[in-house]
Amino acid sequence: MSARWKVLSLIAVLALPLPGLAADAVKGESYFAVTCGRCHRAGGMGTGILSRRPGIPAQGLLEQREDLTVTFIEAVVRNGSGNMPRITRAEVSNPQLAEIADYLARGKK
């Protein structure tokens, strides 16, 4: 994905109204949509793989899980897990990752 496409996608996502999300969660949701969504939102390859693991909801959607913690998400993103490659700080900065992790974990450390 080109840098230009990422920027345009982020602008589009930030422009969407996100009912039900607190203001501090909007940034994390936006980062998640742009950087993780192609695999971890509906129809993404990561949803099928995750849904085959025991204890994961049938759709395998990370946004629906209740068991994720900030620490776990950050570790998986930086180190990779199974088919998911590790994501470097050049791809997702530490502040962006913190926003994504807090969004998915709903603040659970």
C-alpha positions in Angstrom: 0.0 0.0 0.0 1.5 3.3 -1.0 2.0 6.1 1.5 -0.4 8.3 -0.5 -3.2 5.8 -0.3 -2.6 5.4 3.5 -2.9 9.2 3.9 -6.0 9.4 1.8 -7.6 6.4 3.7 -6.8 8.0 7.0 -8.4 11.3 6.0 -11.5 9.5 4.8 -11.7 7.5 8.0 -11.2 10.5 10.2 -14.0 12.3 8.3 -16.6 9.6 9.1 -18.8 10.1 12.1 -18.2 7.3 14.6 -21.3 7.1 16.9 -20.9 5.5 20.2 -17.1 6.0 20.4 -15.6 8.3 23.0 -13.4 11.0 21.6 -10.2 9.4 22.8 -11.1 6.1 21.0 -11.7 7.7 17.6 -8.0 8.1 16.9 -7.3 4.4 17.9 -10.2 3.2 15.7 -9.0 5.3 12.8 -5.5 3.9 13.1 -6.8 0.4 13.4 -9.0 0.9 10.3 -6.2 2.2 8.1 -3.3 0.0 9.3 -4.9 -3.2 10.5 -8.4 -3.3 8.9 -7.5 -4.9 5.6 -6.7 -8.1 7.5 -8.7 -7.7 10.7 -12.0 -6.3 9.7 -14.9 -8.2 8.1 -13.7 -10.2 5.1 -10.1 -9.8 5.9 -7.8 -12.9 5.8 -7.0 -12.4 9.6 -10.6 -13.0 10.5 -10.8 -16.4 9.0 -7.5 -17.5 10.6 -8.4 -16.2 14.0 -11.8 -17.7 14.0 -10.3 -21.2 13.8 -8.5 -20.7 17.1 -10.3 -22.0 20.3 -12.0 -19.3 22.3 -12.2 -16.8 19.5 -15.6 -15.5 18.3 -16.8 -17.1 15.1 -16.0 -14.0 13.0 -12.6 -13.6 14.5 -13.0 -9.8 14.6 -10.5 -8.2 17.0 -12.9 -5.4 17.7 -15.4 -7.8 19.2 -13.0 -9.5 21.5 -13.3 -8.9 25.3 -10.1 -10.7 26.3 -7.4 -8.5 24.7 -5.0 -6.4 26.8 -2.8 -3.4 25.7 0.3 -5.4 26.6 -0.7 -8.4 24.6 -1.7 -6.4 21.5 1.6 -4.4 21.6 3.6 -7.6 21.9 1.8 -9.4 19.1 2.1 -6.4 16.8 5.8 -5.9 17.4 6.8 -9.6 17.4 4.2 -11.2 15.0 2.2 -14.3 15.7 1.5 -17.2 13.5 0.7 -15.9 10.0 0.8 -12.2 11.2 4.2 -10.6 10.4 5.8 -8.3 13.0 5.0 -4.7 12.4 7.9 -2.3 12.7 7.9 1.2 14.2 8.5 2.5 10.7 5.0 1.1 9.7 3.2 1.9 12.9 4.8 4.3 15.4 4.7 3.6 19.1 2.1 6.3 19.8 -0.1 5.0 17.0 0.3 1.4 18.4 -0.6 2.6 21.8 -3.8 4.2 20.4 -4.7 1.0 18.5 -4.0 -1.2 21.5 -6.0 1.0 23.9 -8.9 1.0 21.4 -9.0 -2.8 21.0 -8.3 -3.6 24.7 -10.8 -0.9 25.8 -8.1 0.4 28.1 -7.3 -3.0 29.8 -3.6 -3.1 30.6 
